[in-house]
Amino acid sequence: MYSTYRLRKGRVSKANHYYAITLVCHNRKNYFNTLFINRQIIREMQNVEQKNLLISNTFVVMPNHLHWLFQLSNILSLSEVVRIFKGRTAALFRKHFKQRLWQKGFYDHQIRNEEDLVTNARYIVANPLRAGIISNLGDYPYWDSIYVKP
């Protein structure tokens, strides 16, 4: 079990709870604009899940940030899972592009109930629509949700 003494003031990390997080690219640069880097990001998301650190629910990779909704396991805290993910993706990015990938920290929201879960999943999936990147969700390739069947 993990300790909570390192949590940001006000941040709660509870095993088996759902969290919606947002990670932002350094200086809000549009780094997620190629198939290569976006595949690497999504592959690392899958690796974190395969290590049983979380169960992914919904995500979208936007040009300069990432929204991810998942259920945290009881292995590591929320901050530790994010640190591992950001560290691995930052190392891959730096290897290929010689630049810093992420801003420090992350935004999080602990999901309170089923309605909050569905509302957050919808918000995440609709992000490219609201940003005006696409007019039909099916036209955007960098998202997934357990609520939408292929």
C-alpha positions as CSV (number, residue, x, y, z in Angstrom):
1,M,0.0,0.0,0.0
2,Y,1.2,3.5,-0.7
3,S,1.5,6.4,1.7
4,T,-0.4,9.7,1.3
5,Y,2.1,12.0,2.9
6,R,3.4,13.1,-0.5
7,L,0.1,14.1,-1.9
8,R,-0.4,17.7,-3.1
9,K,-2.4,19.6,-0.5
10,G,-6.1,18.7,-1.1
11,R,-5.3,15.9,-3.5
12,V,-6.9,12.6,-2.5
13,S,-5.7,9.2,-3.7
14,K,-8.0,6.2,-3.1
15,A,-7.6,2.8,-4.4
16,N,-10.4,1.6,-6.7
17,H,-11.7,5.1,-7.2
18,Y,-12.0,6.8,-10.6
19,Y,-10.0,9.9,-11.5
20,A,-10.1,12.3,-14.5
21,I,-6.7,13.8,-15.0
22,T,-5.3,16.3,-17.4
23,L,-1.6,16.5,-18.4
24,V,-0.4,19.6,-20.3
25,C,2.5,19.8,-22.8
26,H,5.4,22.1,-21.8
27,N,4.5,25.7,-22.7
28,R,1.2,24.3,-24.2
29,K,3.1,23.4,-27.4
30,N,1.3,21.2,-29.9
31,Y,3.5,18.2,-29.5
32,F,0.7,15.6,-30.1
33,N,0.3,16.3,-33.8
34,T,1.9,13.2,-35.4
35,L,0.9,9.6,-35.6
36,F,4.3,8.6,-34.3
37,I,4.2,10.5,-31.0
38,N,0.5,9.9,-30.4
39,R,1.0,6.1,-30.8
40,Q,3.9,6.3,-28.3
41,I,1.7,8.1,-25.8
42,I,-1.2,5.7,-26.2
43,R,1.2,2.7,-26.0
44,E,2.5,4.0,-22.6
45,M,-1.1,4.4,-21.4
46,Q,-1.6,0.8,-22.3
47,N,1.6,-0.3,-20.5
48,V,0.5,1.4,-17.3
49,E,-2.8,-0.5,-17.5
50,Q,-1.0,-3.8,-18.3
51,K,1.0,-3.3,-15.1
52,N,-2.3,-3.3,-13.2
53,L,-1.7,0.2,-12.0
54,L,-5.1,1.3,-13.3
55,I,-8.0,0.4,-15.5
56,S,-8.5,2.9,-18.3
57,N,-12.0,4.1,-19.0
58,T,-11.7,7.0,-21.5
59,F,-9.0,9.2,-22.9
60,V,-8.3,11.8,-25.6
61,V,-4.9,13.0,-26.8
62,M,-5.3,16.6,-27.9
63,P,-2.6,18.6,-29.7
64,N,-1.2,20.1,-26.5
65,H,-2.7,18.1,-23.6
66,L,-4.1,14.7,-22.6
67,H,-7.4,13.9,-20.7
68,W,-7.5,10.5,-19.1
69,L,-10.2,8.9,-17.0
70,F,-9.3,5.7,-15.1
71,Q,-9.9,3.6,-12.1
72,L,-6.8,3.6,-9.8
73,S,-5.6,0.2,-8.5
74,N,-4.3,-0.3,-5.0
75,I,-0.7,-0.7,-6.0
76,L,0.4,3.0,-6.2
77,S,-1.0,6.4,-5.4
78,L,-2.4,8.7,-8.1
79,S,0.7,10.9,-8.0
80,E,3.0,7.9,-8.4
81,V,1.1,6.5,-11.4
82,V,1.1,9.9,-13.1
83,R,4.9,10.3,-12.3
84,I,5.7,6.9,-13.9
85,F,3.6,7.7,-17.0
86,K,5.0,11.2,-17.4
87,G,8.5,10.0,-16.8
88,R,8.4,7.2,-19.4
89,T,6.7,9.4,-22.0
90,A,9.0,12.3,-21.4
91,A,12.0,10.0,-21.8
92,L,10.7,8.7,-25.1
93,F,9.9,12.2,-26.3
94,R,13.3,13.6,-25.3
95,K,15.1,10.7,-27.1
96,H,13.4,11.6,-30.4
97,F,12.9,15.3,-30.2
98,K,15.4,16.5,-27.6
99,Q,12.8,18.7,-25.9
100,R,10.8,18.7,-22.6
101,L,7.4,17.2,-23.0
102,W,5.3,18.0,-19.9
103,Q,4.5,21.0,-17.7
104,K,5.0,20.3,-14.1
105,G,2.1,18.8,-12.1
106,F,-1.3,17.7,-13.3
107,Y,-4.9,18.4,-12.8
108,D,-7.1,15.8,-11.3
109,H,-10.7,15.3,-10.3
110,Q,-11.9,12.4,-8.2
111,I,-15.1,11.0,-9.6
112,R,-17.9,11.1,-7.0
113,N,-20.6,8.9,-8.5
114,E,-21.8,7.1,-11.7
115,E,-23.3,10.3,-13.1
116,D,-20.0,12.2,-12.6
117,L,-18.2,9.3,-14.3
118,V,-20.4,9.4,-17.4
119,T,-20.3,13.2,-17.5
120,N,-16.5,13.3,-17.4
121,A,-16.3,10.5,-20.0
122,R,-18.5,12.6,-22.3
123,Y,-16.5,15.7,-21.6
124,I,-13.3,14.0,-22.5
125,V,-14.6,12.4,-25.7
126,A,-16.1,15.6,-26.9
127,N,-12.9,17.7,-26.4
128,P,-11.9,17.7,-30.1
129,L,-15.4,18.8,-31.1
130,R,-15.4,21.7,-28.6
131,A,-11.9,22.7,-29.7
132,G,-13.1,22.9,-33.3
133,I,-10.5,20.3,-34.5
134,I,-13.2,18.1,-36.1
135,S,-16.9,18.3,-36.6
136,N,-17.5,14.5,-36.3
137,L,-16.0,12.5,-33.5
138,G,-15.4,9.6,-35.8
139,D,-12.9,11.8,-37.7
140,Y,-10.5,12.1,-34.7
141,P,-8.3,9.1,-34.2
142,Y,-6.7,9.7,-30.8
143,W,-9.4,8.8,-28.3
144,D,-11.1,5.7,-26.8
145,S,-13.8,5.1,-24.3
146,I,-15.4,1.9,-22.8
147,Y,-18.7,3.5,-23.5
148,V,-18.3,3.5,-27.3
149,K,-18.1,0.2,-29.1
150,P,-16.0,0.0,-32.4
